[in-house]
Amino acid sequence: MADVKTDHQVQEMTVFLDIFRRADKNDDGFISWEEFVSYFADGVMGKEELQNLFHEIDSHNTNTIDTVELCTYFSHHLNKEFEDMFGFMEKMNEKMSSAMHGTAQTYKDAERKEKFMMRFFLKEIRNQVLALQFQFDAALETLDAQAREERQDIHPVVAEDLKKSPASTIVPGHIARRAKRQLSSMSSGLEENGSLLNVQIDRLASLLDRVNFDGFRDEEIVTGSDDTILLVQREFLVMEDKLDDFVAQLRAYVDTTQGFRGCLNLSVREIKPNHSYIIYELWVSEEKYLHNCDSPSTKQLVSVTAELLKKPETVHSMIIPKSWWKRTF
């Protein structure tokens, strides 16, 4: 076991703390077994393994875990290498926020050549970050494959196993990284375990799943475009023998669009019986969404996947109050 970190050491790493706050999906301060599985199921660990881990962390035997318990437990296993990486991420976030704020302050009044330089540097920084992400994805896919190979007798638990109705198959998870990991896992193990893509679906999809009728609620009157956001649903019905090709194109689209200015959230859901994929996108405005439609990544997805689909892509969109986003997330 790694050296135990002090409370002070852990509290210094906001990035590390936020990981476990996100496991509490309904923000009630406690993590249920269902929330635990929806957050930690990785397509490798079995149900019994996760149950044992859950009860080990639940030191008070309450059948729930608070975020402090969860963070404390994982901090005991945080070795020097991972501690250094989380510390680096903390510093990088601070530097990036400072740089973005400074750019926003100076860009408007800068000369045209200076604006070009700023955009160029930001794009190159983004490319470097994406290159690191690809390395991590490759390493994680390898480790996942090794873990599955070591214990082929274990059936990986997925959050859908705990759901009581088909309507509850959408499970929240990490917004960006897990959307990418879903597609990575899918491309490497589609035939072996088609449910890997559904292990974690991010918070936007959970919004649609968790909207339960509890009586009419009075909403503030929407007075302008600043009070609304755009929800877009894109559905693709894929030919069975073209799944791998389609997933590769979808991965590239997710990589680019999740960092596109104006995209609040993006998630992917697979409907296994008919080999269809649904992308949920949340945009700050219709203008930003239309701008993305003209981007190379979107044009590439549309043009290349046209011959991979059983029928043309369908797109639906609707304007929703911004307060829905704030209240749910």
N, C-alpha and C positions, 0 to 999 in steps of 0.2 A: 504494500500500500504506500502511496506517496505521502510525503510529509503533510501533516495537517496544517492548513492555512489559518491564520488568525482572522477574527472577524474584521479587523482593520484592513488586513491585506485584501480580503474579498470585497469589502465595501468600496475599496479604491477602484475596482473594476466594474463600472456601470454596465459594460457590454456583457460581462459574465452574469451579473444579477438579472439583467433583462431577459436572458435565455429562459430562466425559470419563472419569471413573472408571466411570460407568454403562455406557459402551460395552463394557467388559470383562465380558461376561456370565457367564463361568465363573470369574472372579476368579483367573486364573492370572498376571496381570500383563502379558499380551500380548493384542493385538487382531488376530484373523485377518481375512482378506478377507471371510469370511462374516459375522463379527460386525460388521465395518465397514459392510457393506451393510445388515444388519438394523437398524443404529442410524441410519444417515444417509440411506437411501433415502427420498425425500420425494415420490414421485409425479411428479417433474419431471426430475431428473437421469438421464441415460442410463448404461448399463453402462460404456461406454468412458470417459465423463467421470469417473465414480467411480473407475474403475481408475487413470486418470492421477493423480487426486488422492491415491489410496492410495499409489502408488509415489513420488509427490513427497514425501509425509510420511515414508515409509519410507526415511529417509536412510542407514540402514545396510544396505539391500538384503537384509533377512532374511525378507521376505514376511510379516512381522508388525510391528505397531506397538505400542510400549509407551505407557502413558498419559502419560508425561512428553513423549515426542515429539509426541503428539497435542495435548496442552494447549499446548506451546510453539508449534507451528505455528499453531494458531488464535489464540493471543495476539498473534501478529505482525499479524493482520488485525483486531484489536480497536480500533476507532476511539474517539474521545473520547465520542461519544454513547452507544455501547453500553457502554463502560467505566463511564460514569456510571450507566447503568441497572442493571448488575450490582452496582455499589457500593450503589445504592439498595436493591436486593433484599437484599443482605447486611445492611444496617442495618435494613430492615423485618423480616427474619426474627428479628433480635435483639430488636427492640421487641415483636414479636408473641409470641415465646417468653416474654419477661419479663412481658408483660401476662397471658398465659394462666396462667403460673405464679402470679402474684399473685392472679388471680381464683380459681384453685383453692384457694389458701390462705385467702381471706377469704369465699368464697361460703357455705360451710356454716354459719358463725355469723352471717351477715348477716341483717338484718331482711327481711321478705318484700318490702317495697317496694324495698329496695336490690337484692335478687336480681332483681326485675323489671327494674330499670335495667341491671344487668350483662348480662342476656340481651338486652335491647333493643340496647344498644351493640354487643355482639358480632355480632348479626344485621345491624346496619347496616354495620359494618366489613366483614363478609362480602359484603354486597351491593355495596359500593364496589369490593372486589377483583374480584368477578364482572363488574362493569361494565367494569373495565379489561381483563379477560380477553376480553370480547366485542369490544372495540376491537382488541385484538391479533389475534384470530381473523379479524376482517373484513379487517384489513390483510394478514395472511398469505395469506388466500384470494385477495385481489386480486393480490398479487405472484406467487403460484403460477400463477394464470391467465395473467398477462402473460408469465411465463417459458415456459409451455407454448405460448402463441400465437407467441412469437418463434421457436421452433424446433420446428415441428410435425413435422419429419422425424425427430426423436429419440424413440425408444420408451423411456419411463421404465422403469428397472430396478426390480423388486420382489424382495424377499428370497426369495420362493417360487421364483424362477427358478434359484436356487442349490441348492435342496433336492433330494434324491435320492429321496424317497418322499413320498406324499401325506400321511403321518402327521406330516410335519414342516412343515406349512404355518403353524403358529403361531410367530410371531416376536416376541421381547421388544422392548420399547421404553419410552418415557417413560410412567409410570403414569397420570398424570392428564391432562396437556396433550395427549399424543398420542392418547389415547382420544377426547378432544373433537375434535381435529383430524381424526381418521379420519372421524367423522360429518359434520364440516363439509365436508370434501372430497367425501364421498360425496354429500351433498345438492346440491353445485354441479356435479358431473361424473359422475353415475351412468351415463348412457347412453354418455358419451364414454370412460370408463375405470372400469369397475366394480371393478377391482382396487385402487383407491386406498384403500378401507377396510382392506385387508389389508396395507398397507405396513408398519405398525408395530402390533403387538399387545403389550400390556404384560406385565410379568413374571409375573403370576399365570397367564396362559395358557401361558407358557413353562414353568412348573412342570410342567404336564401333559405337555408335549411332551418334556421332558428327563428324565423319570423312566425310565431304562433299567435293566433287570435286570442286576445285577453280583454276584449271590449274595445269599443272605438276610442281613439285618443285624439284629442284636439291638437292640431298642428298649427304652428305659426303660419300666417299667410306668406307665401313665397312672392316676393316683390320684384325680384330681378334675377338676372343670370348668375350673379355672384352667390345666390342662395341655393343653387342647384348643381348637380353633377350628372354625368352621362354614364349609364350602365349599358354595356354592349355584350350581346351573346352571339358567338360565332360557332356554327355547328358544321362538322365535317363527317361525312359518311364514307369510310375508307374501304377500298377493295382489300380483301383478306390477304392476298399475295403481295400487296404493296405497303403493308403496315410498317416495316422497317424503314422504307424510303420516306414515308410520310412522317414518322417520328423524328427522323433526322432533320427534316425541314422544320418541324415544329420546335425542336430544340433550339435551332438557330433563331427562330422568330422570338421565342421566349427570352433568350439571352439578350437580344437587342431591345425589345419592347419594354421589358421590365425596368430598364434604365432610361426610357424615353421621357423627356420633360412633359409633364402633364398627365402621365399615367400614374394614378394613385395606387392601383392594385391590378394584379393579373393572376388568374388561376386556370388550371387545366383539369378537366374531368374526363375520364374514359368510361364509356358505356359498353361493357364487354360483349353482351349478346349480339349486337349488330355492328361492332367495330366502328363506333362513332366517337368522336372527340368534341368536347365543347370547351371553348375558351370564354371565360368571363373577364371582361375588362372594365375598369372603372376610370373615367377620365374627368379632369377638372372642368372641361368644356367640350362642346361639339367641335369647336375650332381646332383644339388640340388633337382630337380624334381624327378629324379629316386630314390634318397635317400628317399624322402618322400613316394614314391610308396612302399617302403619296411617297412614303419613305421606301428605300430600297428593300428593307426587310419584308414589308407587307407585300410589295409587288412581287418579290421572289416567292413568298409563300403562295400567293394566288396563282401565279403563272406555272410554277413547278408542280404544285399539288393538283392542278386541274385534271391531269391525266391519271391521278392516283385515286380519284374519288368515284363512287358509284353514281353520284349525282352532284350538281353544283352546290357549292357552299351556301348556307342560309345565314342571314344576319338579321338580328333583331336588336333594337335599341329603345331605351326609354329614359326620360329625364326623371330623376328622383331628388328629393330634398337633401341638401348637404347634411342636415341634422341626422339623417338616418346613418350616414357614414360615421359621424362623430359619436353617436349614441352606441352603435354596435361595436366600434373598434376603440 
